[in-house]
């Protein structure tokens, strides 16, 4: 199950202009290639995972979540600030340079 705390819903909407529906679309449209966030400022217990995927309207989002008791707790989701984020995800996930437009 994918869970959203109320404060995260507000942050997604107000800070990033992202809806819960868009986050769920990213899970459905993604490649199931999730990575642990190793940056020191984002260290959590349990670890924070992230991935990138397009919404149904081809809006690319980076989604961050933690796994708790078999569920996924959404931490945030936002549009990457630059193409370097997408390039990193493609490299880590071993995806072609044209992803997600063509596979």
Short mmCIF file of the C-alpha atoms (twelve columns), coordinates in Angstrom:
data_MODEL
# 
_entry.id   MODEL 
# 
loop_
_atom_site.group_PDB 
_atom_site.id 
_atom_site.type_symbol 
_atom_site.label_atom_id 
_atom_site.label_alt_id 
_atom_site.label_comp_id 
_atom_site.label_asym_id 
_atom_site.label_seq_id 
_atom_site.Cartn_x 
_atom_site.Cartn_y 
_atom_site.Cartn_z 
_atom_site.pdbx_PDB_model_num 
ATOM 1   C CA . UNK A 1   0.000  0.000  0.000   1 
ATOM 2   C CA . UNK A 2   1.190  3.525  -0.778  1 
ATOM 3   C CA . UNK A 3   0.536  5.968  2.061   1 
ATOM 4   C CA . UNK A 4   0.563  9.767  2.192   1 
ATOM 5   C CA . UNK A 5   0.671  11.666 5.509   1 
ATOM 6   C CA . UNK A 6   -1.507 14.765 5.485   1 
ATOM 7   C CA . UNK A 7   1.523  17.082 5.850   1 
ATOM 8   C CA . UNK A 8   3.130  15.434 2.802   1 
ATOM 9   C CA . UNK A 9   -0.063 15.923 0.792   1 
ATOM 10  C CA . UNK A 10  0.046  19.628 1.660   1 
ATOM 11  C CA . UNK A 11  3.767  19.870 0.785   1 
ATOM 12  C CA . UNK A 12  3.241  18.091 -2.532  1 
ATOM 13  C CA . UNK A 13  0.384  20.393 -3.438  1 
ATOM 14  C CA . UNK A 14  1.708  23.726 -2.135  1 
ATOM 15  C CA . UNK A 15  5.463  23.455 -2.650  1 
ATOM 16  C CA . UNK A 16  5.762  21.165 -5.687  1 
ATOM 17  C CA . UNK A 17  2.318  21.399 -7.355  1 
ATOM 18  C CA . UNK A 18  2.148  17.575 -7.418  1 
ATOM 19  C CA . UNK A 19  -1.003 15.569 -6.743  1 
ATOM 20  C CA . UNK A 20  -1.327 12.179 -5.074  1 
ATOM 21  C CA . UNK A 21  -2.744 10.896 -8.359  1 
ATOM 22  C CA . UNK A 22  0.432  11.914 -10.196 1 
ATOM 23  C CA . UNK A 23  2.597  10.071 -7.651  1 
ATOM 24  C CA . UNK A 24  0.509  6.921  -8.101  1 
ATOM 25  C CA . UNK A 25  0.818  7.295  -11.883 1 
ATOM 26  C CA . UNK A 26  4.615  7.384  -11.517 1 
ATOM 27  C CA . UNK A 27  4.554  4.056  -9.675  1 
ATOM 28  C CA . UNK A 28  2.367  2.596  -12.430 1 
ATOM 29  C CA . UNK A 29  4.485  4.057  -15.259 1 
ATOM 30  C CA . UNK A 30  7.926  3.476  -13.720 1 
ATOM 31  C CA . UNK A 31  10.503 0.783  -14.311 1 
ATOM 32  C CA . UNK A 32  10.498 -0.521 -10.693 1 
ATOM 33  C CA . UNK A 33  14.139 0.529  -10.359 1 
ATOM 34  C CA . UNK A 34  14.374 2.029  -6.868  1 
ATOM 35  C CA . UNK A 35  17.564 3.392  -5.355  1 
ATOM 36  C CA . UNK A 36  18.614 4.273  -1.815  1 
ATOM 37  C CA . UNK A 37  19.276 7.967  -1.264  1 
ATOM 38  C CA . UNK A 38  22.855 8.037  0.013   1 
ATOM 39  C CA . UNK A 39  23.129 11.806 0.512   1 
ATOM 40  C CA . UNK A 40  23.938 12.618 4.112   1 
ATOM 41  C CA . UNK A 41  21.153 15.172 4.549   1 
ATOM 42  C CA . UNK A 42  18.511 12.579 3.544   1 
ATOM 43  C CA . UNK A 43  19.610 9.678  5.745   1 
ATOM 44  C CA . UNK A 44  16.616 8.068  7.431   1 
ATOM 45  C CA . UNK A 45  15.773 4.875  9.278   1 
ATOM 46  C CA . UNK A 46  14.432 3.033  7.370   1 
ATOM 47  C CA . UNK A 47  16.376 4.298  4.341   1 
ATOM 48  C CA . UNK A 48  14.836 6.663  1.824   1 
ATOM 49  C CA . UNK A 49  14.382 5.202  -1.666  1 
ATOM 50  C CA . UNK A 50  13.804 7.152  -4.863  1 
ATOM 51  C CA . UNK A 51  12.967 6.697  -8.519  1 
ATOM 52  C CA . UNK A 52  11.915 8.753  -11.501 1 
ATOM 53  C CA . UNK A 53  8.982  8.175  -13.813 1 
ATOM 54  C CA . UNK A 54  6.525  10.087 -15.963 1 
ATOM 55  C CA . UNK A 55  2.932  10.795 -15.040 1 
ATOM 56  C CA . UNK A 56  0.181  9.930  -17.504 1 
ATOM 57  C CA . UNK A 57  0.705  13.413 -19.000 1 
ATOM 58  C CA . UNK A 58  4.480  12.859 -19.379 1 
ATOM 59  C CA . UNK A 59  5.438  15.078 -16.470 1 
ATOM 60  C CA . UNK A 60  8.684  13.618 -15.111 1 
ATOM 61  C CA . UNK A 61  8.775  13.357 -11.308 1 
ATOM 62  C CA . UNK A 62  11.328 12.189 -8.790  1 
ATOM 63  C CA . UNK A 63  9.499  10.270 -6.050  1 
ATOM 64  C CA . UNK A 64  11.049 9.626  -2.625  1 
ATOM 65  C CA . UNK A 65  9.643  7.126  -0.142  1 
ATOM 66  C CA . UNK A 66  10.456 4.854  2.799   1 
ATOM 67  C CA . UNK A 67  9.357  1.264  3.291   1 
ATOM 68  C CA . UNK A 68  7.567  0.568  6.575   1 
ATOM 69  C CA . UNK A 69  5.925  -2.743 7.485   1 
ATOM 70  C CA . UNK A 70  5.469  -3.694 3.852   1 
ATOM 71  C CA . UNK A 71  3.936  -0.337 2.908   1 
ATOM 72  C CA . UNK A 72  5.460  2.626  1.094   1 
ATOM 73  C CA . UNK A 73  5.321  5.982  2.875   1 
ATOM 74  C CA . UNK A 74  5.709  8.886  0.435   1 
ATOM 75  C CA . UNK A 75  8.159  11.560 1.589   1 
ATOM 76  C CA . UNK A 76  8.093  13.866 -1.430  1 
ATOM 77  C CA . UNK A 77  7.758  14.091 -5.197  1 
ATOM 78  C CA . UNK A 78  8.895  16.881 -7.486  1 
ATOM 79  C CA . UNK A 79  10.059 17.735 -10.979 1 
ATOM 80  C CA . UNK A 80  13.843 17.375 -11.241 1 
ATOM 81  C CA . UNK A 81  15.637 20.718 -11.379 1 
ATOM 82  C CA . UNK A 82  17.794 19.774 -14.340 1 
ATOM 83  C CA . UNK A 83  18.533 16.998 -16.810 1 
ATOM 84  C CA . UNK A 84  21.424 15.686 -14.693 1 
ATOM 85  C CA . UNK A 85  18.913 14.015 -12.357 1 
ATOM 86  C CA . UNK A 86  17.246 12.191 -15.233 1 
ATOM 87  C CA . UNK A 87  20.612 11.231 -16.727 1 
ATOM 88  C CA . UNK A 88  21.706 9.801  -13.358 1 
ATOM 89  C CA . UNK A 89  18.519 7.758  -13.050 1 
ATOM 90  C CA . UNK A 90  18.878 6.421  -16.592 1 
ATOM 91  C CA . UNK A 91  22.462 5.376  -15.872 1 
ATOM 92  C CA . UNK A 92  21.679 3.762  -12.502 1 
ATOM 93  C CA . UNK A 93  18.614 1.947  -13.863 1 
ATOM 94  C CA . UNK A 94  20.438 0.941  -17.051 1 
ATOM 95  C CA . UNK A 95  17.795 2.630  -19.225 1 
ATOM 96  C CA . UNK A 96  18.343 3.914  -22.771 1 
ATOM 97  C CA . UNK A 97  19.081 7.608  -23.268 1 
ATOM 98  C CA . UNK A 98  15.695 8.042  -24.962 1 
ATOM 99  C CA . UNK A 99  13.755 6.780  -21.892 1 
ATOM 100 C CA . UNK A 100 10.903 7.434  -21.172 1 
ATOM 101 C CA . UNK A 101 9.959  8.582  -24.662 1 
ATOM 102 C CA . UNK A 102 10.933 5.338  -26.365 1 
ATOM 103 C CA . UNK A 103 12.152 1.978  -25.147 1 
# 
